Amino acid sequence: MQSSLLPKLAVSRAADLTAKLHVGIIMDGNGRWAKRRGLPRLRGHEAGIEAIRRVVEAAPDQGVGTLTLYAFSSDNWRRPPAEVSALMGLLRFYLANETKSLARNGVRLKVIGRRDRLPDGIAAAIGDAEAATADGDALNLRIAIDYSARDAILKAAMQVAQRHAAGLRHITRETFTQLVTGEAQCRDVDLIIRTSGEKRLSDFLLWESAYAEFYFTETMWPDFAGEHLADALSAFHRRERRFGGLRAQRAEPDGKQTAEPRTVPITVADRLS
């Protein structure tokens, strides 16, 4: 009896999280933060780990169900080998030292991106961390490592071509989203935050961000904390999201029509219905 209930419980937990906001953060400015203080770039990346802790702790209480953090892009392999090696070392450190805390606080970890190019042992450590936190139902934490949104879309398109060749002719937008994200239930991105004053997407969550709002801040990532996340979400909630439609109309006593904001679900399935 108990085992038959587990899949249903897992679906229920996932549904609870997808009912909350999906926030993506481009964590930018570690190097500049360190340079301004006369420190090595590595110190900036280390301070960035502390910022991750603060934001992961704050997110659930601010209505965030899914938090996707851009940690290492596929283009970041172009950086100096010493810096890449240091970043991979910090990734090992994070997985080794944070997994128990994530599990204890109900945070489910999912790493998105390629794993075949990561240094020896890291892919296995990621798998262990994901398994250890699989039951988390307070926050879905997705960390993008060796990630390219364009590559994810291309890979999904290739899978569609394979299915088409096998005789499957009808692919829905929801199905394609699952192929892009690698997850059965992943809410579209509601808000993209980029720190350090830069204003570009940098190949991050392109498919999932079709109707995302954007928030740019001069704050460097190592200085980012729960109050900065609250500021971004406050700005988000002041915006009117119409998803291509018009403002809803309300009939006044005199018969005139007055526009009012309309609340629209964000899931792909709802947009397709």
Salt bridges, closest charged atoms under 4 A:
ASP28 OD1 - ARG32 NH2 3.35
ASP28 OD2 - ARG194 NH2 2.99
GLU46 OE1 - ARG43 NH1 3.38
GLU50 OE2 - ARG53 NH1 2.28
ASP75 OD1 - ARG78 NH2 3.53
GLU83 OE2 - ARG41 NH2 2.99
GLU83 OE2 - HIS45 NE2 2.96
GLU83 OE2 - ARG79 NH1 3.09
GLU98 OE2 - ARG53 NE 2.51
ASP116 OD2 - ARG114 NH2 2.56
GLU130 OE2 - ARG115 NH2 2.62
ASP137 OD2 - ARG13 NE 3.72
ASP146 OD1 - ARG117 NH2 2.69
GLU183 OE2 - ARG142 NE 2.71
ASP188 OD2 - ARG271 NH1 2.41
ASP190 OD2 - ARG187 NE 2.71
ASP190 OD1 - ARG241 NH1 3.10
GLU198 OE2 - ARG32 NH1 3.38
GLU198 OE1 - ARG200 NH1 2.86
ASP203 OD1 - ARG150 NE 3.57
GLU213 OE1 - ARG239 NH1 3.32
GLU213 OE2 - ARG241 NE 3.80
ASP223 OD2 - ARG37 NH2 3.80
GLU240 OE2 - ARG242 NH1 3.59
GLU240 OE1 - ARG247 NH1 2.44
GLU252 OE2 - ARG250 NH2 3.04
GLU260 OE1 - ARG250 NH1 2.63
